Amino acid sequence: MERVKFRATYRGDKARLMFEQQEVDGRLWFVCMTDPNMRYGFEIPFLDEDWLLLQYIDRIDNCGAELYEGDIAEVMMWVEVDKPKVPELFTIAWSEEEHGFRFVGEDGRPWDVTDRNDIRRIGNRLENPELLKP
């Protein structure tokens, strides 16, 4: 079984910072993605309301990037038969109805995207909110 992985965002008194989970000397840490010298013990984000945890969904995109909850992906979709696929934006979110992570379209409907060749991560809803329609 794959270990559950997280990415974390700190949104407290500092500017918003993104952290990724890393194992260092046999211990789990959240390491800042822009400053690897800034790291926090794995248990800290679970105790503090200034942290937002984003879970890895056990999928990668067409470039090999790991996909996490909150990521924004451009997905090539069939709109018409016998026409080329067109890009549409999706946000990765937990679906209570589906009991799992789904690609949620701009219309709010969850989709199950299965072909990683059609998925390209372009950002996430916290760092790139301008990619989403208001």
Secondary structure, 3 states (H helix, E strand, C coil): CCCCCEEEEECCCCCCEEEEEEEECCEEEEEECCCCCCEEECCHHHCCCCEEEEEEEEEECCCCCEEECCEEEEEEECCCCCCCCEEEEEEEEEECCCCEEEEEECCCCEECCCCHHHEEEEEECCCCHHHCCC
